[in-house]
Structure formats: C-alpha cells, structure tokens
Amino acid sequence: MKKYYLLAPGPTPLPPEVLQALARPILHHRTPEFEALFARVRGGLRELHGTRGEVLILSGSGTGAMEAAVVNLCSHGDRVIVIRCGKFGERWAEICQAFGVEVLALDAPYGESVAPERLAAALREHPEARAVLATQSETSTGVLEEIEAYAALTRAGETLLVVDAVSSLGVVACPMDAWGVDVVVSGSQKGLMCPPGLACIALSERAWARVGRADLPRFYWDLTGERAWQARGQTQFTPPVSLLMGLDAALGLLRAEGLADVYRRHARLARATRAGVEGLGLGLFAKATPSPAVTAVVAPPGIDGEAVVRAYGEAHHITIAGGQGEMRGTLFRLAHLGYVGDFDVIVALAALERVLAGLGHPVDFGAGLRAAQKALEEA
C-alpha cells in the first residue's frame, strides 16, 4: 500500500470537511441558496483579512488577482515601486510591464528581504509612485517581507500598498485595517485549504477611489462591475460553486480554531522544521526573516536539490517542491501551511534523513527529528 503526503507550498492538503463539502450536490449560482453561501464566505474572508471593507471573490488563480489589482489601480505610464526578492515579486514587475506601467524595482538578493529603510528612501526619491507592490510570503525563497513596516510608510501618503498574500493568508497575520494595507490578493489553494480556482482581492476605500480613475483596459477583471454584482450576493460571471462550498467549510475550520491559534500553529511548525533542518547540518536559505508557510533548504554540497525532490516522491511518496528559476537544483522547499500538524513535520524530516542517506550524504539518523521534537515541545 502506498500512502501519499503533500508537503508542497500549494496546492496543499484538503481537510476531510472540505472534501465533504466539495462532494455536495452543486447549487445554481442564481438562487437564494447560493446568495446565502456567498454572503457567508465573503463575511468569513473579511474577518480573515481584518477589514470592514470589500473582499471580492474571483474565478481564477492568485496571479489573476494580481493582474486585477494592476489593471484596476494603475494607468498607462504610472510609476510603481515593486519589491523583488524572489520569483513572485518578479511576477508583479512582469504584470506591470505588460500593461505599460513603469517599474521602479527595489531588489534584494534571493533569501533576503527589502529593509523598510530602503523603501522609505525610495518613497522620498519617487513621491510620484502610485503604488508599492510587495509579496508577504515569498514562496520561492521562503522569505517573509515586513508588510507592517511597509504599511507604516505608505499609509500617510498617496502611495497605495498592494500585497500578494497568496501563500500567507490564513498562515500569518496581515490585518488590513489595523496596518493600513490598501490591497491584498490571494488564492484558495494554500493557507485556505481548498483546491486551486478561486482568487480574492480586498481593497481599502482609498484603493477604490483609485479604481475609478485608472485607465488600463479590463473586462473580466473589471472590479467596478464585480463589486456591484457581489453587493447583490452574486458574481458577474459563473463562479466555481463547489469551490465556494469548500471554502465555506475551510473558513469554518479557521474560525473554530481561532485565527490567533492558527497563526501560532504555523509559526510553531515552521520553527520545528527549521530546527530539524539545522539539526541535520543543512543550511536555511532565508535566515533573517523566514516565512511560516515554507522553509527553503540549501542542498548540501554534491547533492542536487532536484534529486532530493525526486527521491522524496519516488521512495517515500511525498511531494515537496524544488527551487525555481536560477535556484533550481540548489535548494528544495518543505511546506508547513494549511491542513498541517506536528506529525507532518516529523514525516518530512524523517524522510529527509533517509533521502539524504540514499543520495550518499552522511546522516546522523535521528538528529533532525530530535531537534524538531525539542522545538515542538518548547513551543
């Protein structure tokens, strides 16, 4: 018998309650029953975002929500500051450039974040910047960006702060109203514990004021039209109804656990994973500001990171993630977000010891597990 484990940073495992909801008979999307479901889901998302403002649900991926943010907030020739410390910060820049928005890049080496002082200097130098685009949890490198500090710099001026929370929503706090974040985009397949296919975008009132003045072309991603439809309990276009049923169940699980405890659980599992990795003598790719969603591990000398990923799958039926782009082969990534607990971390680290030994790397069996167990007990 083969038992499979999904320990990649998205899609993530689905709780039984979500699977059961997905299997329910589908609702028609122009019925009172759907409107009740939709209102419940939107209310749960507002709570999760820490906002009294609008949270719109879109059919698509997190990247679709990123594009929706750009085309609804920017005009041709606008300048924006993009914080880039990994592949998803780079994606912000690519989307902007595709629509003729000028990018002022604030780059950090992979594995590091952009210090708030650098953003402060960029805002002083470029007061005309219409927005700052950032990624809270940079999935490609395992870095957590300092969103609260960034928001403290943008909220006093006219520059909007737009945050990619695709791998951080439901994992680490990003209270929009309390911090002064203007826009948050996310997807369903990571901390929200659902299949891919839904995206969310939450906007502050000052972001909505910008939407009314932006001139980039949009049709499917027209948030003004979508806002009007969703205020009536409907979506402008046919939604993936079953995914909304699953999301309703997932939000109920998060609410039952309590958001503070959800965030503590993720932080605890991340600390234990990092302790286990270091207990095996391996290096962490993100040292100063690691993400609670995913741990990026530097492959040891002489070991191909992609070989580690393959061995996890072929020998142990565990799916993890490799490095992306220029990081391919140099690191591998262990996720600990969504429907995860202590023993998912134990399984990941026990398998890592066996994978490394199988690839010819010297291993002190149990060293990683001891370190992780100690971290779990101390947390």
C-alpha positions as CSV (number, residue, x, y, z in Angstrom):
1,M,0.0,0.0,0.0
2,K,1.2,3.5,-0.8
3,K,0.4,6.4,1.4
4,Y,0.9,9.8,-0.2
5,Y,1.8,13.1,1.5
6,L,1.5,16.5,0.0
7,L,4.1,18.9,1.6
8,A,4.5,21.4,-1.2
9,P,3.6,25.1,-0.9
10,G,0.4,24.8,-3.0
11,P,-1.8,23.1,-3.7
12,T,-1.9,22.0,-0.1
13,P,-3.8,19.0,1.5
14,L,-7.6,19.3,1.9
15,P,-9.2,18.7,5.3
16,P,-12.0,16.0,5.3
17,E,-14.6,18.7,6.0
18,V,-13.6,20.5,2.8
19,L,-13.6,17.3,0.8
20,Q,-17.1,16.5,2.0
21,A,-18.3,20.0,1.1
22,L,-16.8,19.7,-2.4
23,A,-18.8,16.4,-2.9
24,R,-22.2,18.0,-2.1
25,P,-24.7,18.5,-4.9
26,I,-24.0,21.7,-6.8
27,L,-26.1,24.8,-6.3
28,H,-27.2,27.0,-9.2
29,H,-25.5,30.3,-8.9
30,R,-28.6,32.5,-9.4
31,T,-30.6,31.2,-6.4
32,P,-31.2,32.4,-2.8
33,E,-29.3,29.3,-1.6
34,F,-26.2,30.4,-3.4
35,E,-26.6,34.0,-2.2
36,A,-26.6,32.8,1.4
37,L,-23.5,30.7,0.8
38,F,-21.8,33.6,-1.0
39,A,-22.6,36.1,1.8
40,R,-21.2,33.7,4.4
41,V,-18.0,33.2,2.5
42,R,-17.5,36.9,1.9
43,G,-18.1,37.6,5.6
44,G,-15.5,35.0,6.6
45,L,-13.0,36.5,4.2
46,R,-13.5,40.0,5.6
47,E,-12.8,38.5,9.1
48,L,-9.7,36.8,7.8
49,H,-8.4,39.9,6.1
50,G,-9.1,42.0,9.2
51,T,-11.1,44.6,7.2
52,R,-14.5,46.1,7.2
53,G,-14.1,46.8,3.5
54,E,-14.9,44.9,0.4
55,V,-13.4,41.5,-0.3
56,L,-14.2,40.3,-3.9
57,I,-14.1,36.7,-4.9
58,L,-12.8,36.0,-8.4
59,S,-12.7,32.9,-10.5
60,G,-9.0,32.3,-11.3
61,S,-5.6,31.9,-9.8
62,G,-3.7,34.2,-7.4
63,T,-1.9,35.6,-10.5
64,G,-5.3,36.6,-11.9
65,A,-6.0,38.6,-8.8
66,M,-2.5,40.2,-9.1
67,E,-3.4,41.3,-12.7
68,A,-6.8,42.5,-11.5
69,A,-5.0,44.7,-8.9
70,V,-2.7,46.2,-11.5
71,V,-5.3,47.0,-14.2
72,N,-7.8,48.4,-11.8
73,L,-5.4,50.6,-9.8
74,C,-2.9,51.9,-12.5
75,S,-3.0,53.9,-15.6
76,H,-0.6,53.7,-18.6
77,G,2.7,55.4,-17.8
78,D,2.2,55.3,-14.0
79,R,5.2,54.5,-11.9
80,V,5.1,51.9,-9.2
81,I,7.7,50.5,-6.7
82,V,8.0,46.8,-6.9
83,I,9.7,44.9,-4.0
84,R,11.5,42.0,-5.6
85,C,13.2,39.3,-3.5
86,G,12.0,36.2,-5.4
87,K,10.0,34.9,-8.4
88,F,6.7,36.3,-7.2
89,G,8.0,39.8,-6.6
90,E,9.3,39.5,-10.2
91,R,5.9,38.5,-11.3
92,W,4.5,41.8,-10.0
93,A,7.0,43.6,-12.2
94,E,6.2,41.4,-15.3
95,I,2.5,42.1,-15.0
96,C,3.1,45.9,-14.6
97,Q,5.4,45.9,-17.6
98,A,2.9,44.0,-19.7
99,F,0.4,46.9,-19.3
100,G,2.8,49.8,-19.8
101,V,3.3,50.6,-16.1
102,E,6.8,51.8,-15.2
103,V,8.5,49.6,-12.6
104,L,10.9,51.1,-10.1
105,A,12.5,47.9,-8.7
106,L,13.7,47.5,-5.1
107,D,15.7,44.3,-5.2
108,A,17.1,42.1,-2.5
109,P,19.3,39.0,-3.1
110,Y,17.3,35.8,-3.1
111,G,16.9,34.7,0.5
112,E,16.7,38.2,1.9
113,S,14.0,40.8,2.3
114,V,14.0,44.5,1.5
115,A,14.6,46.6,4.6
116,P,11.9,49.2,5.3
117,E,14.6,51.9,5.3
118,R,15.2,51.2,1.7
119,L,11.5,51.6,0.9
120,A,11.4,54.8,2.9
121,A,14.3,56.2,0.8
122,A,12.6,55.1,-2.5
123,L,9.4,56.8,-1.5
124,R,11.3,60.0,-0.7
125,E,13.0,59.8,-4.1
126,H,9.9,58.9,-6.0
127,P,6.9,60.6,-4.4
128,E,5.1,60.2,-7.7
129,A,5.0,56.4,-7.3
130,R,1.3,55.3,-7.4
131,A,1.7,52.1,-5.5
132,V,4.2,49.8,-3.7
133,L,3.7,46.1,-4.8
134,A,5.0,43.6,-2.3
135,T,4.8,39.8,-1.5
136,Q,4.2,39.0,2.1
137,S,5.4,35.4,1.9
138,E,7.8,34.9,-1.0
139,T,7.1,31.3,-1.7
140,S,10.1,30.8,-4.0
141,T,12.7,31.7,-1.3
142,G,10.9,31.2,2.0
143,V,11.2,34.9,2.9
144,L,8.6,36.8,4.9
145,E,8.5,40.5,3.9
146,E,7.9,43.3,6.5
147,I,4.5,44.3,5.5
148,E,3.5,46.1,8.7
149,A,6.6,48.3,8.4
150,Y,6.0,48.9,4.7
151,A,2.4,50.0,5.5
152,A,3.6,52.5,8.1
153,L,5.5,54.2,5.3
154,T,2.7,54.3,2.7
155,R,-0.4,55.0,4.7
156,A,0.4,58.6,5.4
157,G,0.8,59.5,1.8
158,E,-0.8,58.9,-1.6
159,T,1.0,55.7,-2.5
160,L,-1.0,52.6,-2.2
161,L,0.4,49.4,-0.6
162,V,-0.6,46.3,-2.6
163,V,0.2,42.9,-1.1
164,D,0.4,39.4,-2.6
165,A,-0.8,37.2,0.3
166,V,-1.2,34.1,-1.8
167,S,0.9,31.9,0.5
168,S,0.4,33.9,3.7
169,L,-3.4,34.4,4.0
170,G,-4.5,32.1,6.8
171,V,-0.9,31.5,7.8
172,V,0.4,34.8,9.2
173,A,-1.4,38.0,10.2
174,C,-1.9,40.8,7.8
175,P,-4.8,42.9,9.3
176,M,-5.6,45.3,6.6
177,D,-7.4,48.0,8.5
178,A,-5.1,48.0,11.6
179,W,-1.9,48.1,9.5
180,G,-3.2,50.4,6.7
181,V,-2.7,48.0,3.8
182,D,-4.7,49.0,0.8
183,V,-5.0,45.9,-1.3
184,V,-4.5,42.2,-0.6
185,V,-4.7,39.5,-3.2
186,S,-4.7,35.7,-2.5
187,G,-5.7,32.3,-3.8
188,S,-7.6,29.4,-2.5
189,Q,-5.0,26.6,-2.8
190,K,-2.6,27.3,0.1
191,G,-3.5,28.5,3.6
192,L,-7.2,28.4,2.7
193,M,-7.0,24.6,2.3
194,C,-9.1,24.4,-0.9
195,P,-8.4,23.3,-4.5
196,P,-7.0,25.9,-6.9
197,G,-9.5,28.0,-8.8
198,L,-10.6,30.9,-6.6
199,A,-8.9,34.2,-6.0
200,C,-9.7,37.0,-3.6
201,I,-8.9,40.7,-3.7
202,A,-9.6,43.0,-0.8
203,L,-9.5,46.8,-1.3
204,S,-9.5,49.8,1.1
205,E,-11.7,52.8,0.4
206,R,-8.8,54.8,-0.9
207,A,-7.9,52.0,-3.2
208,W,-11.5,52.0,-4.6
209,A,-11.1,55.8,-5.2
210,R,-8.1,54.9,-7.4
211,V,-10.1,52.2,-9.3
212,G,-12.5,54.9,-10.5
213,R,-9.6,56.9,-12.1
214,A,-7.5,54.0,-13.6
215,D,-7.5,53.7,-17.4
216,L,-5.9,50.4,-18.2
217,P,-8.1,48.0,-20.3
218,R,-10.0,45.4,-18.4
219,F,-13.1,43.3,-19.0
220,Y,-13.1,40.0,-17.0
221,W,-11.1,41.7,-14.2
222,D,-13.3,44.8,-14.1
223,L,-13.7,45.2,-10.3
224,T,-16.2,48.0,-10.5
225,G,-18.7,45.8,-12.2
226,E,-17.8,42.9,-10.0
227,R,-18.3,45.0,-6.9
228,A,-21.8,45.8,-8.0
229,W,-22.7,42.2,-8.6
230,Q,-21.2,40.9,-5.4
231,A,-23.1,43.6,-3.4
232,R,-26.2,41.8,-4.6
233,G,-24.9,38.4,-3.5
234,Q,-24.0,37.3,-7.0
235,T,-20.9,37.2,-9.2
236,Q,-20.7,38.8,-12.6
237,F,-19.6,35.6,-14.3
238,T,-20.3,31.9,-13.5
239,P,-18.3,31.0,-10.4
240,P,-16.9,27.6,-9.4
241,V,-19.8,26.9,-7.0
242,S,-18.3,23.7,-5.5
243,L,-15.1,25.5,-4.6
244,L,-17.1,28.1,-2.7
245,M,-18.7,25.3,-0.8
246,G,-15.3,24.0,0.1
247,L,-14.1,27.5,1.0
248,D,-17.1,27.9,3.3
249,A,-16.1,24.8,5.1
250,A,-12.4,25.8,5.3
251,L,-13.3,29.2,6.8
252,G,-15.4,27.5,9.4
253,L,-12.4,25.4,10.4
254,L,-10.2,28.5,10.7
255,R,-12.9,30.3,12.7
256,A,-13.3,27.3,15.1
257,E,-9.5,27.1,15.7
258,G,-9.3,30.8,16.2
259,L,-7.0,33.0,14.0
260,A,-4.5,33.7,16.7
261,D,-4.1,30.0,17.3
262,V,-3.9,29.4,13.5
263,Y,-1.0,31.8,13.3
264,R,0.7,30.3,16.4
265,R,0.4,26.8,14.9
266,H,2.1,27.8,11.7
267,A,4.9,29.7,13.4
268,R,5.5,26.7,15.7
269,L,5.6,24.2,12.8
270,A,7.9,26.5,10.9
271,R,10.3,26.8,13.9
272,A,10.3,23.0,14.3
273,T,11.1,22.5,10.6
274,R,13.9,24.9,10.7
275,A,15.3,23.3,13.8
276,G,15.2,19.9,12.2
277,V,16.9,21.0,9.1
278,E,19.7,22.7,11.0
279,G,19.9,19.6,13.3
280,L,20.9,17.7,10.2
281,G,23.6,20.3,9.4
282,L,21.8,21.8,6.5
283,G,21.6,25.4,5.7
284,L,18.4,27.6,5.6
285,F,18.0,29.8,2.6
286,A,16.1,32.5,4.4
287,K,17.8,33.2,7.7
288,A,16.8,36.7,8.9
289,T,13.1,36.8,8.1
290,P,11.8,33.2,7.3
291,S,8.3,32.6,6.3
292,P,6.0,30.5,8.5
293,A,4.5,29.0,5.3
294,V,7.5,27.3,3.7
295,T,11.1,26.5,4.6
296,A,13.7,26.7,1.8
297,V,16.6,24.4,2.4
298,V,20.0,24.7,0.7
299,A,21.0,21.4,-0.8
300,P,24.3,20.1,0.7
301,P,27.5,20.2,-1.4
302,G,27.4,17.5,-4.1
303,I,23.7,16.9,-3.8
304,D,21.3,18.1,-6.5
305,G,18.2,19.7,-5.0
306,E,16.1,18.2,-7.7
307,A,17.4,14.8,-6.8
308,V,16.1,15.4,-3.3
309,V,12.7,16.3,-4.6
310,R,12.6,13.2,-6.8
311,A,13.7,10.9,-4.0
312,Y,11.0,12.2,-1.7
313,G,8.4,11.3,-4.3
314,E,9.8,8.1,-5.7
315,A,11.0,6.4,-2.5
316,H,8.6,7.9,0.0
317,H,5.5,9.1,-1.9
318,I,5.9,12.6,-0.5
319,T,5.6,15.7,-2.7
320,I,7.8,18.6,-1.8
321,A,9.0,21.5,-4.0
322,G,12.3,22.3,-5.6
323,G,13.9,25.6,-6.4
324,Q,12.5,27.9,-9.1
325,G,14.5,29.6,-11.9
326,E,18.1,30.1,-11.0
327,M,17.5,28.4,-7.7
328,R,16.6,25.1,-9.3
329,G,19.0,22.4,-8.1
330,T,20.4,24.5,-5.3
331,L,17.6,24.2,-2.9
332,F,14.4,22.4,-2.0
333,R,11.3,23.5,-0.1
334,L,9.3,21.9,2.7
335,A,5.9,23.4,3.2
336,H,4.0,23.6,6.5
337,L,0.9,25.6,5.7
338,G,-2.8,24.9,5.7
339,Y,-4.1,21.5,6.9
340,V,-0.8,20.5,8.7
341,G,0.2,19.5,12.1
342,D,3.1,18.2,14.2
343,F,3.4,14.8,12.5
344,D,3.5,16.3,9.0
345,V,6.8,18.0,10.1
346,I,8.0,14.7,11.7
347,V,7.3,12.8,8.5
348,A,9.0,15.4,6.3
349,L,12.2,15.3,8.4
350,A,12.3,11.5,8.9
351,A,12.0,11.2,5.1
352,L,14.7,13.9,4.7
353,E,17.2,11.8,6.7
354,R,16.5,8.8,4.6
355,V,16.6,10.7,1.3
356,L,20.0,12.3,2.1
357,A,21.4,8.9,3.2
358,G,20.1,7.3,0.0
359,L,21.9,10.1,-2.1
360,G,25.2,9.3,-0.4
361,H,25.2,12.2,2.1
362,P,26.4,11.3,5.6
363,V,23.5,11.4,8.1
364,D,23.3,11.2,11.8
365,F,19.9,9.4,11.9
366,G,17.6,11.0,14.4
367,A,19.4,14.3,14.7
368,G,16.9,16.2,12.7
369,L,14.0,14.5,14.5
370,R,15.4,15.2,17.9
371,A,15.9,18.9,17.1
372,A,12.4,19.2,15.7
373,Q,10.8,17.3,18.6
374,K,12.5,19.5,21.1
375,A,11.3,22.6,19.3
376,L,7.8,21.3,19.2
377,E,7.9,20.6,23.0
378,E,9.3,24.0,23.8
379,A,6.9,26.0,21.6
